[in-house]
Amino acid sequence: MSDITQPPEMRCGFVAVIGAPNAGKSTLVNALVGTKVSIVSPRVQTTRTIVRGIAMFGSTQVVFADTPGIFLPKKRLERAMVAAAWAGAADAEVVLLVMDAAKAGKHADADSDSDRIIADIKASGRKALLALNKVDIADKGRLLDLTARISASGAFDEIFMISALTGDGLVDLRAHLEKLMPPGPWMFPEDEVSDMPARLLASEITREKLFLNLRDELPYSCAVETERWEEKTDGSARIEQVIYVSRESHRPIVLGNGGQRIKTIGAASRLELESLLERRVHLFLHVKVNERWNEDRSLYAAWGLDFNA
C-alpha cells in the first residue's frame, strides 16, 4: 500500500477589492499580498487604475484587483476610474467591498458613496463580502449599529471586521477568501507579486511621493508619465519622467525653493525603485504644464482606462 502523499489541489481566482475613496483598499491589498503593490496616500482617489496583487496561500493563488474608489464621477478621468472599478468587479470570482468604519455615520459623503455601492451590489443580484476597515479607531457603538444595518440589507454573504493597518482580522479574511477560490492552475508564477508594467510602476511610485510631500499644496490634477527607460551596460536603469501639472502656478509648488522639493521627491522615489527593482536607478524628473493632460488618450491607455467611459 502506497504512502505517497498527494500534492494539494491547486486553486486560483480573482478578488475585486472595491469601495469608496480612501476606504483603505490599497493598504488592505498590500497587507494581504505581503508586500507593497499599490501606492498609498492620504489623498482621495490615489488609485487611478486596476492594480493586481498576487498572493500565495499554500497551494492557492489569489489575485487581488485593487480598484479606483467608487463615487459620483463628474469629469472624464473620474468616469474612467469608476468604470474600471466596476469592470474589475464584473470579472472577479469574489467581490470584496471595503468600508471605512471610522468614517461611517460621521461623514455624509463617505456614507452616500458606500450606500450607493451597496445598492448597486444588491441590484446586481450578486452576493459579495464586506470588510469593515479601520475598526481599531472606529467608535464601537456606531460600529455595532453599522454592522446590523448593513447585515439587514442582505447584500453580503459574510462581514469581516478588520484593520488593514494593524492586521487585525486579516487571518480570518484570508482563510475565507482562500476557500472561495475555484480549482485550477495558477495564472502567474509563484514568486510574482504584481503584473504591473515596470514603466507604470515607476510612474506610480513617483506620484505617491508627490502626494506625500505636497499634501494639500498641489491640487489633485497632476499626473506622472515615464517617458524614457534606458537599460545601462552596468545593470542600472536610467529613467526619465514627466510630472504634468494643469497650471503654470503649480510648477513652482512642485519644484520648491531652488528646486529642493523636486529633489526630495526624486530621491524618495529613486530609493524605493532601487529597492523594488534591486538595482541602481538614475531618476530624472521634469515638470511640464499641460492644462489638458486629463484629455490625453495615451495616458488613459497607459493606465488601462477607457477614455470613452
C-alpha positions in Angstrom: 0.0 0.0 0.0 1.5 3.3 -1.1 2.1 6.0 1.5 2.9 8.7 -1.1 1.1 11.9 -0.1 -0.9 13.5 -2.9 0.0 17.1 -3.6 -2.6 19.7 -2.5 -5.1 20.8 -5.1 -4.1 24.0 -7.0 -6.7 26.7 -6.8 -6.7 30.2 -8.3 -9.1 33.1 -8.6 -9.7 36.8 -8.7 -10.9 39.0 -5.8 -12.1 42.5 -6.8 -11.5 45.0 -3.9 -13.9 47.8 -4.3 -15.1 50.7 -2.2 -15.4 54.5 -1.8 -12.3 56.7 -2.0 -9.9 56.4 1.0 -11.6 53.3 2.5 -8.2 51.6 2.8 -8.4 49.3 -0.3 -4.7 49.7 -1.3 -3.5 49.2 2.3 -5.6 46.1 2.5 -4.3 44.6 -0.7 -0.7 45.4 0.2 -1.2 43.6 3.6 -2.9 40.5 2.0 -0.2 40.2 -0.7 2.5 40.7 1.9 4.4 43.5 0.1 3.7 46.9 -1.5 1.9 46.6 -4.9 -0.3 49.7 -4.6 0.6 53.2 -3.8 -0.9 54.7 -0.7 -1.5 58.3 0.4 -4.0 60.3 2.5 -5.3 61.9 -0.7 -8.6 60.7 -2.1 -8.7 58.9 -5.4 -5.0 58.0 -5.2 -5.6 54.7 -7.1 -6.3 55.5 -10.8 -6.2 52.1 -12.4 -6.6 48.5 -11.5 -3.6 47.2 -9.7 -3.3 43.4 -9.4 -1.6 42.0 -6.4 -0.8 38.3 -6.4 -0.8 36.3 -3.1 0.1 32.7 -2.4 -1.8 31.0 0.4 -0.3 27.5 0.3 -1.4 25.9 -3.0 -3.9 28.6 -3.6 -3.1 31.7 -5.7 -5.4 34.7 -5.0 -5.2 37.7 -7.5 -6.4 40.8 -5.8 -7.6 43.6 -8.1 -7.2 46.9 -6.2 -9.6 49.3 -7.9 -10.1 53.0 -8.0 -12.6 54.5 -5.5 -16.2 54.5 -6.5 -18.1 57.8 -6.2 -20.3 60.0 -8.3 -18.0 61.0 -11.2 -18.1 64.4 -12.9 -15.0 64.5 -15.1 -13.7 62.2 -17.8 -10.9 60.8 -15.7 -13.3 60.2 -12.8 -15.8 58.4 -15.1 -13.0 56.2 -16.5 -11.8 55.4 -13.0 -15.2 54.4 -11.7 -15.9 52.4 -14.8 -12.6 50.5 -14.3 -13.6 49.7 -10.7 -17.0 48.1 -11.8 -15.3 46.3 -14.7 -12.9 44.7 -12.2 -15.8 43.6 -10.1 -17.6 42.0 -13.0 -14.6 39.9 -13.9 -13.8 38.6 -10.5 -14.9 35.4 -8.7 -15.3 37.3 -5.5 -16.3 41.0 -4.8 -14.9 42.4 -1.6 -16.3 45.8 -0.5 -14.1 47.7 1.9 -15.8 50.4 4.0 -14.1 52.9 6.4 -15.8 52.0 9.7 -14.3 55.0 11.4 -16.0 57.5 9.0 -19.3 55.7 8.8 -22.1 57.8 10.3 -19.7 60.8 10.6 -19.1 61.8 7.0 -22.1 62.2 4.8 -20.1 61.9 1.5 -18.5 58.6 2.6 -21.9 57.2 3.7 -23.6 58.2 0.5 -20.9 56.7 -1.7 -21.0 53.4 0.3 -24.8 53.3 0.3 -24.8 53.7 -3.5 -22.3 50.9 -3.9 -24.3 48.6 -1.6 -27.4 49.4 -3.6 -25.7 48.6 -6.9 -24.3 45.3 -5.5 -27.8 44.3 -4.3 -29.4 45.3 -7.6 -26.9 43.2 -9.5 -28.2 40.1 -7.6 -24.6 39.2 -6.9 -23.5 38.5 -3.3 -20.3 40.0 -2.0 -18.2 40.1 1.1 -17.8 43.2 3.3 -14.7 44.3 5.1 -15.3 47.0 7.7 -11.9 48.5 7.9 -10.2 50.7 10.5 -12.1 49.1 13.4 -9.2 49.9 15.6 -10.1 53.6 15.5 -13.9 53.2 15.0 -16.5 54.1 17.6 -17.6 50.7 19.0 -21.2 51.6 19.5 -21.5 53.1 16.0 -19.8 50.1 14.6 -22.4 47.7 16.0 -25.2 49.8 14.6 -23.5 49.9 11.2 -23.0 46.2 11.1 -26.6 45.5 12.0 -27.9 47.9 9.3 -25.7 46.5 6.6 -26.4 42.9 7.5 -30.1 43.6 7.2 -29.5 44.7 3.6 -28.9 41.1 2.6 -26.2 42.2 0.1 -23.3 40.3 1.8 -22.5 36.7 2.5 -20.1 37.5 5.2 -19.0 40.6 7.1 -15.4 40.9 8.5 -14.2 43.5 10.9 -10.6 44.3 10.1 -7.8 46.8 10.4 -5.6 46.7 7.2 -3.0 48.9 9.0 -2.6 46.7 12.1 -3.5 43.3 10.6 -6.5 42.7 12.9 -8.9 40.3 11.4 -6.9 39.6 8.3 -6.2 35.9 9.1 -9.9 35.1 9.1 -10.5 37.1 5.9 -7.5 35.5 4.1 -8.7 32.0 5.1 -12.2 32.7 3.8 -11.0 34.0 0.5 -8.8 31.0 0.1 -11.7 28.7 0.4 -13.7 30.6 -2.2 -11.1 30.2 -4.9 -12.1 27.6 -7.6 -9.8 24.7 -8.5 -7.5 25.4 -11.4 -3.9 26.2 -12.4 -2.1 29.4 -11.2 -2.3 32.3 -13.6 1.1 33.8 -12.5 4.5 32.5 -11.4 4.7 31.6 -7.8 7.2 34.4 -7.0 5.4 37.2 -8.8 3.5 39.8 -6.7 2.1 42.1 -9.4 1.6 42.2 -13.1 2.0 46.0 -13.3 4.4 47.0 -16.1 7.7 48.5 -14.8 7.2 51.9 -16.5 3.8 52.3 -14.9 5.1 51.1 -11.6 7.8 53.8 -11.7 5.3 56.5 -12.5 3.0 55.4 -9.7 5.9 55.4 -7.2 6.8 59.0 -8.1 3.1 60.1 -8.0 2.9 58.7 -4.5 5.9 60.7 -3.4 4.3 63.8 -4.9 1.2 63.3 -2.9 3.1 62.5 0.3 5.4 65.5 0.0 2.9 68.1 -1.2 -0.1 67.1 0.8 -2.8 69.7 0.1 -0.5 72.2 -1.6 -1.0 70.7 -5.0 -4.4 70.1 -6.4 -5.4 66.6 -7.4 -4.9 67.4 -11.1 -1.4 66.1 -11.7 0.0 63.1 -13.5 3.3 61.3 -13.9 4.5 59.6 -17.1 7.6 57.6 -17.6 8.9 59.0 -20.9 12.1 57.0 -21.2 13.6 53.9 -19.7 17.2 53.0 -20.7 19.0 49.9 -19.6 22.6 50.7 -18.9 25.6 48.4 -19.5 26.4 48.3 -15.8 23.0 46.9 -15.0 21.4 50.1 -13.8 18.4 51.9 -15.3 18.1 55.5 -16.4 14.5 56.6 -16.0 13.1 60.0 -17.2 9.7 61.0 -16.0 7.4 64.0 -16.7 5.2 65.4 -14.0 2.2 67.1 -15.6 0.5 69.9 -13.8 -2.5 71.8 -15.1 -1.4 75.4 -14.4 1.8 77.4 -14.6 1.3 78.4 -10.9 1.7 74.7 -10.0 5.2 74.4 -11.3 7.0 76.3 -8.5 5.0 74.3 -5.9 6.4 71.0 -7.3 9.9 72.5 -7.8 10.2 74.1 -4.4 12.7 76.8 -3.4 15.8 76.4 -5.6 14.4 73.0 -6.9 14.8 71.5 -3.4 11.3 69.9 -3.3 11.6 68.1 -6.6 15.0 66.8 -5.5 13.4 65.4 -2.3 10.6 63.8 -4.3 13.0 62.3 -6.8 15.3 61.0 -4.0 12.4 59.2 -2.2 11.1 57.7 -5.5 14.6 56.6 -6.6 15.3 54.8 -3.3 12.0 52.9 -3.4 12.5 52.0 -7.1 16.0 50.7 -6.3 14.6 48.6 -3.6 11.8 47.2 -5.8 14.0 46.7 -8.9 17.0 45.5 -6.9 19.5 47.6 -8.8 20.7 51.2 -9.2 18.3 53.7 -10.7 19.2 57.1 -12.2 15.9 59.1 -12.0 15.4 62.4 -13.7 12.2 64.4 -13.1 10.8 67.2 -15.3 7.8 69.4 -14.7 5.6 70.4 -17.6 2.4 72.4 -17.8 -0.4 70.8 -19.7 -3.9 72.1 -19.0 -5.4 69.2 -20.9 -3.3 66.3 -19.7 -6.5 64.6 -18.5 -7.7 64.5 -22.1 -4.6 62.7 -23.3 -5.7 59.3 -24.7 -2.1 57.9 -24.4 -2.2 58.4 -20.6 -5.5 56.6 -20.3 -4.1 53.7 -22.4 -1.0 53.5 -20.1 -3.3 53.4 -17.1 -5.6 50.8 -18.6 -8.6 53.1 -18.5 -11.3 53.5 -21.1 -11.1 57.1 -22.5 -14.7 57.0 -23.6 -16.2 55.6 -20.4 
